[in-house]
Amino acid sequence: MINFLACLYFIYGFMLFYTYIKGYSLLRFLMKRKNINVVLTVELIFITLCSVIVFTSQPLNWIVGLIMFTHIAGIFWLISNPESYYSMLSRDSLDTDSLEASSAMIVIGYGVFVYSSKIFLG
């Protein structure tokens, strides 16, 4: 299951990066207010897979647990205060090019952390 989750993070990160390079931005698509259900679906998929790993692994996989909490915090922010979330995304001071590159790298980094948790925790 850890391998599957890590691969899913890698695929998602490469899709973000590839669509940014090719001119069609998956991240900009996800940042539109009308696509909130897509964002929530993607986040819930990752939360579900992370929770399966956290609650079924012995010893406790705290690395995947921390990543799961970042997804939960994002969903909580999006559901509890969507105006704040979307106003932050629509600011002129936000550099979307660096945001897209950093988002892809963060998601790929999540994949690296998930895969390395298998090595570190046995």
Order of alpha helices (4+ residues) and beta strands (2+ residues): alpha-alpha-alpha-alpha-alpha-alpha
